[in-house]
Amino acid sequence: MGDKDVVATIEGFHSFSTDFTDTWRPNGDKFVHVWSDRFTGPEGYTPMMQSAIAAAMKKFGVDVKGISKLVYSGPDARTHAGIAGALKFDPKTQVQDGLFGVMGNTGAAHPLMLLWRHCSRRSGDTILVAAWAMAST
């Protein structure tokens, strides 16, 4: 990224979106309603991240063995680890630690902070970076 002393180059990107209601406020209600994290993780984050990562690998013509490091955001350590397991990535060698015990979930900055953490220690890897975000309307 950049034009001098480049640490990483972007070879391609994939975007995935779908409707998922986790926060809402009916007309006339004073307060917002929110689903429990016990719902939004398994019904929202997990299947959407799995679909997005799998679709990106298909688009780029790479399988799990072709990815040196998977870097992705998540709501918490347990849910984050579930993604790697479901997609058959080796969590010890192929998945960047989510650093939840060090910095927690930093929101939109999380995947980029994890990417920096990995790139500050290694080079020459094929890295797949995935970000999770929800937008409210």
Disulfide bonds with the S-S distance in Angstrom:
none
